[in-house]
Amino acid sequence: MLFFGARYLDLTAFDTSALGLALWMVYWWITQPVPLYVTALLPIAIGVPFDLIPNDVLAQSYGNQMIFLFFGGFVLAIGIERWNLHEQIALSIIRMFGRTPQRILGGFMFSTAILSMWISNTATALMMLPIAMSVIQTIPRFREKRLFSVGLLLSIAFSANIGGTATLIGTPPNIQMAGILEQEFGLSISFFEWFLIGTPFMLIMLTLTFFTVKYFFIKNASFEMQEIEPRKLDPNQKRVLYLFLVVVALWMSRTFLNDFMPIIINDTVIALSGAILLFIVPSTEKRPLLIWEDLNRLPWGILFLFGGGMALAAILAEANIVSFLVEVMKPLANFPVIILLLVVFTVAVFATELMSNLALVSLIIPLIGKFAIELDLPLLGISAGIALSASCAFMLPVATPPNAIIYSSNLIHIKEMVRYGFVLNIISIVVVTSVIYVLFFIG
């Protein structure tokens, strides 16, 4: 037996081989001696020979429909990037907001968040960084120029992380959570259902982040930028935009449309249909809007990471480890719900600073989901809070790709990112707890 908190952990209560695999994967996910995606293949290499997971469950994990929903979203994002539609959208939003320091900050944050809802936050940060650098270079010299520059760059990282929380495909933890809930608990969540949860959090968090960055970085900034010249969309950008808008409209109205159509469609079908059309609709260059070679930029490893996370969740459930840990956690039920939520989401926010947010969701959602069911708490509410918390890593460059990308500008010191990121971590814990409590525990 091993000492575990105030209890002793009885190793005979579950399959220790499964526990060993879980600890192995957690250690590799934190220390990263091999790529995260390689670690996600361990359930296949180790789980099958040791009979830790049935073959059919393993296949369902790596072939889950949520993985193909994310794949479809990736392809749509690549179509947007291929024709520079995202840059056009960002510049249009920034131009619309205005040229004073406060308006420039608002324009960058809003455009970054909007883009991050639909394309990866990594791609969004990569695209926004050179735009921000060009703006910084053209800002007239004034005493607080470096302070404003740091605030503008940090706001891009913060907004890229926050924006993705609004949609199911916006950030990997959301889709991972949905996949685990469907596979392990039989609970399906649609694109629109998540939108109703994620959007309030995103809007509140983005607003508070704007005022936080404004307070620390642009209190005394005073200048006016040159006006950004408007650009017209070319025919190819218009075709991608129209196709993308149709996909988003179908995602939003799917549950309503299914009541009137002879066939039933889901979010994955819509995403894949839109992706396929990109390979069919012609461009003005006498080729389709996308060709297969364009997918060389698709982060295929993420799809394996999804599968490995869901396979690990299945292994933990199969070995009764989740059930055992739920028993260990039951004393927490004596706390008021609001305190319980605050503790769980605080752990999630700070844990995701040190490990992959996908790995965090893969480990915690099965446990917290079973715990919620045992205590008759809203399963979706608790799980949604974990997923949102997993995207709120603002302190360290290694925590999320947007943080690392912005840090690579060499204009930001690590102490600055930690200091201001810590403030946002605390704000995000309060916002996640409040939003989940209001949406799921009041009324």
N, C-alpha and C positions, 0 to 999 in steps of 0.2 A: 504494500500500500504506500502511496505517496501523500504527503501533506498537501492539502489544497485549500488555501484560505483558512477557514475555521473548521474544515472537515478533513477527513482522510479520503483520498481518492482510491476506491476499490478497483484494482486493475482486472478483477475477475468479472466486473459488471459489463464489460464490453470487449470487443476484439482489439487486442493490443497492437496487432499488425496494422489495423486501420488508423489507430492513434499514431503509430510510428510514421506512417505515410503522411498524415496530416502535419505532424511536427516537421518532417523533412521538407514538405512543400512550403510551410510557413517560413522556415529558416532560410530556404533558398529565395523566397519572394522578398524577404527583408534584406538579406546580404547580397543577393544577386551575383553569385559566382558564375552563373550561367544566365542567359536572357530569360526574362519572365515567361516568354512563350514556350521555351524548352521545359521549364518547370511544369507548365500546364499539361505536358504530355506524360508525366509520371503516372497518372491513373491508368493509362493504357499499358505502359511498360511494366508497372509494378502491380496495379490493381487486378489485372486479368490473371496473371500466373498465380497469384496468392488468393484467388477467389474472393476478392474484396467487393467486387461489383459484377452483377450479371451482364452478359454481353448485350442483351437488349436495352438495359438501362444505360450502359455505356454509349451505345449508338444513339439513343435518344438525347444524351447529354451533349455530344459533339454535333448532333444534327438537329438541335432544337430550333423550332421555327423563329424564335427570337434572334438567333444568330443570323438567319437569312434576312430578317428585317433590318438588322444592322448592316449586313452586306449590301442590301438594296440602298440604304441610306448613304453608305460610303460611295457607291457608284454614282448616285445623284450628285453628291458633293464633288466628286471628281469631274463630272460634267460641268458643274458650275465653275470650278477652278480652271478647267481646260480652256474655257472661253473668257476667263477673267471677269465673269459676271460679279463675283464677290467684291472685286476691287471697285467696280462701277457703283455697286450698292453702297459700299463704305464711303466712298468719296461724295456720293450724292447726299448721304445722311450728314456727313461732316459739314458740307457746304450749306445744307439746310439749317443747321444749328446756329452758325454764325462764327465770328472771328475773334471774339474776346476770350481771355483765358478760361473763364467759367464755361462759356459755350463750346470752346474747343474740347475741354475735358468732357462735357456732356455728350458731344457728338461722337468722340472716340469711344466712350463707354457704351453708349447706346448701339452704335454700329457693331462694335465687337460682340456685345451680348446677343444682338439679333442674328448675326452670322453664326455664332456659336450654337444657337438653337438648332441649326440645320446641317452645318458641316463641323468637322472635328475641331475641338478647341485648340489642338495643335496647329492645324492648318490656318485657323483664324489668327492665332498669335503670330505665326510666321508671316502672314500677309499684312497684318497691321503694324508690325515692327518697322519695316522700311518706310511706311507712310508716316509713322510717328517721328522717325529719325529725320525725314525730309522736312517735316513741320518744325522740329526743334532747330534744325540748321538755319531756317529762314526767320526764326523769331528774332526780333531786334534785341540787342544786348541790354540787359538790365540786371540789377543786383541779385534778384532771386531767380535768375534763369535756370541755374542747375537744380534748384529746389523744384521748380515747376516741371523740369524735364524728368526728374525722378518720379514725381507724382503721376505724370502722364504715362510713363512706361509701366509703373506699377498698376495703374488703373486698367491697362490692357490685359495684364495677367489676371487681375482680379475679375474683370468683366468676362473674360473667356471662360474662366472656371464657373462663374455664376450663371452665365447665359445658357450653358448646356443643360442646366437642371430643369428648364421649362418643358422640354420635350423628351419623349421616350428614346429617341435616337440621338439626342444632343450630347450625351456623355455616357461612357461605358457602364458606370455603376447602375444607371437607370435600367438599361436593357438587361443587365445581369440579374438585378433584383426581380424583374418581371419574369425572366426565364426560370429562376429558382422557385418563385411562388407558383408558377404554373406546373412545373415538374414535381415539386415536393408536396405542394398543398392543394393542387387542383384549382388555384385561383388565377383567373385570367384578368389582365388589365389592358384596356384598349389605349390607343394613342390619345384619344380625346379625354378619357378618364384621368390619365396621367397629366395631361395639359391643365386640367382643373386643379390639380394638386401642385404641380411644379411652377405654374405661372405666378400665383400669388407669392410664393416664396421668392422667385426670381425678381419680381418687381420690387418687393419690399427690400430685399437684400441689395439690389442694384442701387436703389434710392439711398439707402443708408451708407453704402460704400461711396457713392458720389459725394455726399456731404462730409464723410470722414476724410476722403482725399482732398476735398476742397478746403477743409479746416486746416489740415496739416501742411498743404503744399501751395495753395494759391491765394492765401489771404491778402497778400500784398502785391500780387502780380498785376501789372498794368501795361498792356500793349494791345495792338490790333494787327492781326495777320492780313497778308494780301488775300484777295478773294480767289477761291478755287474756281477755275473755268469749268462750266458745265460740259459734259460729254453725252453724246447720244448713244443709245444702245445700237449695236450693229445687228444685222438679221440673225446671225447665229446666237447672239446673246438673248435676243427676243425669243427664239425658239426654245432655248433651254429654260428661260424664265417662265414661259407659258406652260411648258410641261411640268416644271416644278410646282407651279401654283395649282395645277390640276391635281397633282399628287397630294399636296397639303390639304386641298379642299376635300378630297376623298377621305383622307385620314380623319378629318374633323367631322365629316357627315356619315361615316360608314355605318354606324349603328342605326341611324335613321334610314339610310338607303336600303339596308338589308330587310327592312320591314316591307318593302315594295318590290324588290327584285326577285326573280325566280331562282337565282343562285345566291349563295352566301359567300361574301368576301371578307378577308381579314386584313390587318395592317400589313402583314408580310406579303400577301398577294399584291396589294397596291404598290408597295415599295419595289418589288421585283418587276411588276409590269412597267412601272416608270423607268426602271433601270434598263429593261429590254428595249423599250422604245428609243432610248438614247443610241442604241446600236442600229436602229432602223431609220429614224428620221434623218433625212439628208441635211448636210450643211452646204454652204455656198462654195466649199472647196471640193465638191464632187466626191465626198466621202461622208459616212454617217457622222453624227455629232460626237460619237465615241467609237474608237476601235479597241480591240482587246489589248493592244500594247499600251494603251492609256492606263490600264489597270496595274501596270508595274508599280505605280505609286500607291496602290491600295495597301494598307497595313494588314496583310493577311494574318500576321501573328496574333492580332487582337482576337480574331475568330477562334483560334486555338485556345487563347486565354479564357474566353467565355466558356468553351466546352470543358476545359480542365476545371474551372471553378464549379460548374454544375455537376461534373463527375465527382469532385471532392465532396460536394454537398450530399450527393446520393450515397457515397461511401460512409460518411459520418452518420447518416440516418440508418443505413443498413447495419452498421456495427453497434447501434444503440448508444453511441457516444453523445449524440444530441439529447436523447431522452435523459441520460445520466446527468449531463450538465444542467438541464432544466431543473432537475430535482435539487441540485446544488444551489441554483439561483432562486429557488422559491421563497427564501426569507426576504428577498427584495420586495415581495408582494405586500409586505407590511408598510411600506412607504407610500405616501400619497402619490397619485398617478403623475402629477406634474414634476415631482422630485425624481421619480423613476425615469421619466422621459429625459429630464435634464442630465442625469447621470449617464444614461446609455448614449445619448447624443454627444456628450462631452468626450466620452471615451472614443467614440467613432471619429470625431473631428481631429483629435490629437493623434490617434493611431494612424490615420491616413497621411500624416506628415512623414511617417517613417516607413510605410509600406505601400504597395500598389493599392489603389482604391478598389480595383477589381478583386484583388485577393481579399481585401477586408470584407467586401460584400459577400464573397463566396463563403467566408468563414462564419460571419455573424448572422446573416439572414436565416439560415436553417435553424440556428440556435434561438435567435430572438423570435422567429416565427412560431416555433413550437412552444416557447415560453408564453407568447401572447395567447395562443390557443388554450393552454393550460389555465391561464388566469382570466380567460374570457375577455381579452383586450382586442381592439381592432387590429387584425393581422396586417391589413394593408397600411394602416396608419403608422404602426411601429416600423414596418419594413420601409415605407416611403421615407420616414425620418432618417433611417440608416443610410439609404441611398443618397439623400440630399446632403447629409453630413459628410459622406465620403467624397463629395465634390468640393468641400470647403477647406482646402489645404492652401493656405496663403503665406505660410511662414518661410518655407525652405525651397531653394531651387530644385532639389531632387523630388519634391512632393508631387508636382504635376509638370507635364511638358511645357505649358504656357509659362510657368514660373522660370523654368530653365532657359527658355527662349529669351525672355525679357532680361534675365540675369546676364545672358551672353552679350548684351549690348555694351557691357563694361562701364556703364554709367551708374550702376547701382551697387552699393556695398551690401554684403551679406547682413550686416547689423541692421541696415535700414529695412531690408525685406523681413527680417525676423521681428523687428520692433513693430512695424505697422501691420504686418501679417498677423501677429498675435492679437492686436486690437480687433481685426476683422474676424479672427477665429472666435473670439468671445462674442462678438455681435452675431455671428452666424449661429452659434449655439442657442442664443436667446431667440433668434428668429425662427429657426427650425422647430424648437420646442413650442413656441407660441402658435405657429401655423398648424402644426400637427394637432396640438391640443384643441384649437378652435375648430378645425375641420372634422375631427374624429371623436372628440370627447365632450363637446358642448352641444346640447340639444338632442 
